[in-house]
């Protein structure tokens, strides 16, 4: 359990890049009820677990995302867990 928490903590730190700029090779996504902004590597888009999230986003929002960026319809803790597995 300690390893999982460390992975989630590391994922949260890596994903929470402040500011409006998104570095080259990264993508901003909005997650959870509060639509918290995370910056992820574009390479994550090819991962099967992330593609499941993209399918859910397409079902819920289609191609219209209320935040102006990609909105992922899942809880923040679930998103962080998936991202920690991909790291």
N, C-alpha and C positions, 0 to 999 in steps of 0.2 A: 504494500500500500504506500510506503514511503517513496518508492521509486515513481509511482504514478503521480503523486502530488508534486514531486520535483519536476517531472515532465510537464505537468500542467502549468506550474509556476514559470518554467523556462519558456514555454510556448506563449504564455501571456506577455512576458517581457519582450520577446522577439516580435510579437504581433502588434503590440501597442506602440506604434510610431506616431508621435505627436506632430501636428502641423498639417498643412494642406497639401504639401508636396508628396508625391508618391515616387519613390526611386524607380529607375529603369529596371524592368524585369519583375516588378511587383504590381499588385492590384489592390485597391481598397474595397472592402466588403463591409456591410452593415449586418449585425447579428443580434438576435434576441429582441425582447419586447421593447427595450430602450434604444434599440438600433445603434449599439455601440460599434464604433468604427475600428476595424482591424486592417492591417496591411499584410498581405500574404504574397508568397512567391508565385509567379505565374505557373511554374512547374507543377504546383499542387492541382491545377485544373485537370491534369491527365490522370490523377489518382482515382481509382474506383470509389473509394469512400467519399471523396470530395464530389465526384460526379453524381453520387446519390443526393448530396445536398443541392447540387445545381438542378437536378430533376425536380426536387421539392420546390425550389424557388420558381421554376418555370410553371409548375402546376398552380402555385399560389398567386404569382404576380404576372405570369406571361412575360412579356418583354417590357412591361411598364413597372419600373421600380420607384416607389415613392421618395426615396432618399436621393435619387439621381445617380446612384451607383448600384452595384449588385447587392441585393438584400437577400440574406440567407434566413429562411424561416425555421430556426431552431433555437433552443436555449443556448445561452452563452457557454455554460459549463460543458454541454455536449460538443459544441464547436471546438472549444479548447482541448477537449479530450481527443477528438479526431485529429486536430492539428498536431498535438503532441505525439500521436502515433506516426504521423507522416514525417516528423522531424528526425 
